Amino acid sequence: MTRQHIRFGCEADTLVGTLDLPDGEAASQQGLLIVSGGNEIRSGAFAGQSALAQQIAEAGHPVFRYDRRGIGDSTGDNRGFRGSEADIAAAIAAFMVECPDMQRITAFGNCDAASALMLAGGEGLHGLVLSNPWTFEDEAADAMPSEAIRARYAEKLKNPRELLRLLSGKVSFAKLFKGLLGALSPAPAPSSLAENMRSGLARFDGDVRFLVAERDRTGLAFLSSWDARDARIRKCTGATHAYVEPEALEWLLAQLLSALSDE
């Protein structure tokens, strides 16, 4: 595997990306574009995206990741995920220039990076891997969906120590009752952001898979605003938001390689 850093234009600004290429004839014609979530630089938290890109490249697929405008090494103003459609388009174009034999590009985004890809309608891409899409409006970001509350209490009830605390009176029944009421409350109406994401994705006719970490509030909130019967949803038991658990990381890698192998 070889790694190189690339500068490319986005409107009046200059973005910086990193391209990981497989060695020799092992290179596949299907590449992966990694879109960073939040205000995260292209290497990811604790270089997690960098390590993931290396693994994908070693498996034979070219991988490109980049800093959007105003983040990391890239110039310009940070416009947030809602204003990143031009950045995504510029990254796709740069990826294709660097890998002219590539026939398909699948994009992977976690959290609001997944939301950005949906809002952009997957333009210029052949596949989307959308992980824990962010559906909160700004004022609702601190709310915990009933799905997350139920998952939290289900996890506690499986823990013998938590049951012992309950039986020994160390748990506040008032708080427990309040939590159970929250778990039983109906799901809120989908946010306008969620509806815009749904409309954007409706324009995309390529392959889509949703990944949800079952211990992640953001992922569970997405499920509450989406059709739970959607066959494209895949859940990772025991995983938190960034799939930092060893089993979760293996699961994420397997999902990405599977998406890249789909014709």
matplotlib code that plots the C-alpha trace (Angstrom):
import matplotlib.pyplot as plt

x = [0.0, 1.2, -0.1, 0.0, -1.4, -3.2, -4.3, -7.4, -9.8, -13.3, -14.7, -12.3, -10.6, -8.0, -8.8, -6.2, -6.9, -5.1, -5.1, -4.3, -3.5, -3.2, 0.0, 0.4, -2.1, -4.2, -6.0, -9.7, -11.8, -14.1, -12.9, -14.0, -14.5, -14.5, -16.4, -15.5, -18.3, -18.5, -15.5, -13.2, -10.0, -9.5, -7.4, -10.3, -10.4, -7.1, -6.3, -9.2, -10.1, -6.5, -6.2, -9.5, -8.3, -5.1, -7.0, -9.4, -6.4, -4.6, -7.7, -7.3, -9.4, -8.2, -9.4, -9.7, -10.4, -10.2, -10.6, -13.6, -13.4, -12.3, -11.2, -7.6, -5.3, -8.0, -8.6, -11.9, -14.8, -16.3, -19.9, -20.9, -22.3, -25.3, -23.0, -20.6, -22.1, -19.5, -16.7, -18.1, -18.3, -14.8, -13.4, -15.2, -13.7, -10.2, -10.5, -11.4, -8.5, -6.0, -7.6, -8.7, -9.3, -11.8, -15.3, -17.3, -17.0, -18.8, -18.9, -18.8, -19.9, -20.6, -23.0, -23.5, -21.2, -23.9, -26.5, -24.4, -24.2, -28.0, -28.7, -26.4, -28.4, -25.3, -24.5, -21.5, -21.5, -22.4, -22.9, -23.5, -22.7, -24.5, -23.6, -25.6, -27.1, -27.6, -31.2, -31.4, -32.4, -30.0, -32.5, -33.3, -29.7, -29.9, -33.1, -32.8, -35.1, -37.3, -35.4, -32.2, -33.9, -35.2, -31.8, -30.2, -32.6, -32.5, -28.7, -29.0, -31.4, -29.0, -26.3, -26.5, -24.9, -27.7, -30.3, -28.6, -28.6, -32.4, -33.1, -31.0, -32.8, -29.8, -31.8, -34.2, -37.6, -38.7, -35.9, -36.6, -40.3, -39.5, -37.1, -39.7, -42.2, -39.7, -39.1, -42.8, -43.4, -44.2, -41.5, -41.5, -42.4, -39.4, -37.4, -37.2, -33.6, -34.7, -37.3, -34.7, -32.4, -35.1, -35.9, -32.2, -31.7, -34.8, -32.8, -30.1, -30.5, -27.3, -26.7, -27.4, -26.8, -27.5, -25.2, -26.5, -24.4, -27.0, -25.4, -25.4, -28.0, -27.6, -28.1, -31.1, -32.6, -32.2, -34.1, -37.0, -37.3, -36.9, -38.8, -37.6, -38.5, -36.0, -34.0, -31.0, -30.5, -27.8, -27.2, -24.1, -24.8, -22.7, -21.2, -20.9, -20.9, -17.4, -17.2, -14.2, -14.8, -12.6, -15.6, -17.4, -14.3, -14.2, -17.9, -17.5, -14.6, -16.6, -19.5, -17.4, -15.6, -19.0, -20.3, -17.2, -17.6, -21.2, -21.6]
y = [0.0, 3.5, 6.8, 10.2, 13.6, 15.6, 19.2, 20.0, 22.9, 23.5, 26.6, 29.4, 27.2, 24.5, 21.2, 18.6, 14.9, 11.6, 8.8, 5.2, 2.9, -0.9, -2.4, -3.5, -5.6, -6.1, -2.8, -3.0, -0.8, 0.0, 2.8, 4.1, 7.8, 8.5, 11.6, 12.9, 13.7, 16.8, 19.0, 16.0, 16.0, 13.3, 11.1, 10.7, 10.6, 9.0, 8.3, 5.8, 6.8, 6.6, 3.0, 2.0, 3.4, 1.4, -1.8, -1.2, -0.4, -3.5, -5.4, -4.1, -0.9, 2.7, 4.9, 8.7, 11.0, 14.7, 17.8, 19.9, 23.7, 25.3, 22.0, 20.7, 21.5, 22.9, 26.6, 28.5, 28.8, 25.9, 25.6, 22.6, 19.4, 21.1, 23.3, 20.5, 19.3, 21.2, 19.7, 16.2, 16.8, 18.2, 15.2, 12.7, 14.6, 14.6, 10.9, 10.1, 12.1, 10.2, 6.8, 7.1, 3.3, 3.3, 2.4, 2.7, 4.9, 4.0, 6.7, 6.0, 8.6, 8.4, 10.8, 14.1, 12.9, 10.3, 13.1, 15.2, 12.4, 11.9, 15.7, 15.7, 12.8, 10.7, 12.6, 11.1, 8.0, 4.4, 3.3, 4.7, 3.3, 5.6, 5.1, 6.5, 9.4, 12.6, 13.6, 16.0, 19.6, 21.9, 22.5, 18.8, 17.5, 16.9, 14.8, 11.1, 9.1, 6.4, 3.7, 4.8, 4.8, 1.3, 0.0, 1.6, -0.1, -3.4, -3.4, -2.6, -5.4, -7.9, -6.8, -8.7, -5.8, -3.5, -6.0, -6.2, -2.4, -2.5, -5.1, -3.5, -0.2, 1.7, 2.7, 5.6, 4.2, 7.8, 8.0, 4.5, 5.3, 8.5, 6.5, 3.9, 6.5, 8.0, 4.5, 4.1, 7.5, 7.6, 8.6, 12.3, 13.4, 13.2, 16.4, 18.6, 17.6, 13.9, 14.7, 16.6, 13.6, 11.3, 13.5, 13.7, 9.9, 9.4, 10.9, 8.2, 5.0, 3.3, 0.7, 1.9, 0.3, 1.9, 0.9, 1.5, 1.0, -0.3, 1.6, 4.9, 7.6, 9.1, 5.8, 5.0, 8.4, 7.7, 4.5, 6.3, 8.6, 5.9, 2.8, 0.1, -2.5, -1.1, -4.1, -1.9, -1.4, -3.4, -3.2, -3.8, -5.2, -3.7, -1.0, 2.7, 5.7, 5.3, 1.5, 1.6, -1.9, -4.6, -6.7, -3.6, -2.5, -5.9, -5.7, -2.2, -3.4, -6.4, -4.2, -1.8, -4.6, -6.2, -3.0, -2.6, -6.1, -5.7, -5.4]
z = [0.0, -0.8, 0.7, -0.8, 0.0, -2.7, -3.0, -5.1, -5.7, -4.3, -5.7, -4.6, -1.9, -1.7, -0.1, 1.1, 0.8, 1.4, -1.1, -0.1, -3.1, -3.1, -4.2, -7.9, -9.6, -6.5, -7.1, -7.5, -9.8, -6.9, -4.6, -1.2, -0.4, 3.4, 4.4, 7.9, 10.3, 12.6, 12.5, 12.4, 10.3, 7.6, 9.9, 12.2, 16.0, 17.2, 13.6, 13.3, 9.7, 8.7, 10.1, 8.4, 5.1, 5.3, 6.0, 3.0, 0.7, 1.8, 0.9, -2.7, -2.9, -3.4, -0.6, -0.6, 2.4, 2.8, 5.0, 3.9, 3.7, 7.0, 8.5, 9.1, 6.2, 3.9, 3.3, 3.4, 5.9, 7.7, 6.4, 8.4, 7.0, 5.5, 3.3, 2.3, -1.0, -3.1, -1.0, -1.6, -5.3, -5.5, -3.6, -6.0, -9.0, -7.4, -6.6, -10.2, -11.6, -9.4, -10.2, -13.8, -14.1, -11.2, -12.3, -9.1, -5.9, -2.7, 0.0, 3.7, 6.3, 10.0, 11.9, 10.1, 7.3, 6.5, 6.6, 4.2, 1.7, 1.9, 1.5, -1.6, -3.1, -3.6, -6.7, -8.6, -6.5, -7.0, -3.4, 0.0, 3.4, 5.9, 9.5, 12.4, 10.4, 12.3, 12.4, 15.3, 14.8, 16.7, 19.5, 19.9, 20.1, 23.8, 23.6, 24.1, 21.9, 23.5, 21.5, 23.3, 26.7, 26.1, 25.0, 28.0, 30.5, 28.6, 29.0, 32.7, 33.3, 31.8, 34.4, 37.7, 39.5, 38.4, 39.5, 42.9, 43.2, 42.4, 45.0, 47.7, 47.4, 45.9, 42.8, 42.9, 42.0, 41.1, 38.5, 37.4, 36.9, 35.0, 32.7, 32.0, 31.1, 28.7, 27.2, 26.6, 25.1, 21.3, 18.9, 18.0, 14.5, 12.1, 12.0, 9.0, 8.6, 8.5, 5.9, 3.8, 4.1, 3.0, 0.0, -1.0, -0.8, -2.9, -5.8, -5.5, -7.5, -6.4, -3.6, 0.0, 3.3, 6.7, 9.7, 13.2, 16.4, 18.9, 21.8, 20.0, 20.7, 17.3, 15.5, 17.6, 17.0, 13.3, 13.6, 15.3, 12.2, 9.6, 8.5, 10.8, 8.2, 5.7, 4.6, 4.0, 7.8, 9.5, 13.3, 15.3, 18.7, 21.5, 19.3, 20.3, 17.9, 16.4, 16.5, 18.8, 20.3, 18.6, 17.5, 16.2, 14.2, 12.6, 11.8, 10.3, 8.1, 6.9, 6.0, 4.0, 2.2, 1.4, 0.0, -2.1, -3.5, -4.6, -8.3]

ax = plt.figure().add_subplot(projection="3d")
ax.plot(x, y, z, "-o")
ax.set_aspect("equal")
plt.show()
